[in-house]
């Protein structure tokens, strides 16, 4: 039952927002009593904490599986983007923003975990791209990985990028191209252009 509650709560939080969804909403959605939820989660904060850790683990595991495929490093970026956005439901309700606003302590903890994980992911991708000749050899790995992470946080700022002007999907597309064009060699740029031109569904990736 705990896993079912976690799955339902994750979907509802991502679709409707951490603040909007109540324990009653989750109980009604599942057709169970609120008491049953409290048997597994002491309060809503504990449930939100479990959901965020569950989501982090799910996305991290998925990204690791993508990395193990050892795909072209440029293609790997798009595959990771697609996987993350699929699991975050396109972040239409800006869950990270709501987490920061309503659960700041948990947000700070999760941001630290995300940074450590994503820094390693980006550096691994950069190192392999340098080896394959797709990325320039002179790029500062730690700096690029930090800029990449900072940029990912920045594009979630709704004051900087209002939803009525920038969809999350479009922001991710712009940001990923910005990242790749900055680090690619001529070989890498050729690969990127070929990938975009040969795949009409590249924006879905």
URQUI-V226825 format. One record per pair of residues at least 24 apart in sequence whose ideal C-beta (glycine too) atoms are under 6 Angstrom apart, sorted by the first residue. I is the first residue (numbers start at 1). J is the second residue. If there is no record, write none. Layout:
i:j
I:J
I:J
This chain:
i:j
2:40
5:37
5:40
6:54
9:47
9:51
10:51
13:51
14:89
14:95
15:89
17:93
17:98
18:48
18:98
18:102
19:98
19:102
48:103
49:106
52:110
59:84
59:87
60:117
63:121
73:125
73:128
73:129
73:134
74:134
74:191
74:192
77:176
78:205
81:172
81:176
82:205
90:168
91:168
96:156
115:149
118:149
119:145
122:148
133:187
134:187
134:188
135:183
135:188
136:185
139:183
148:179
151:175
173:203
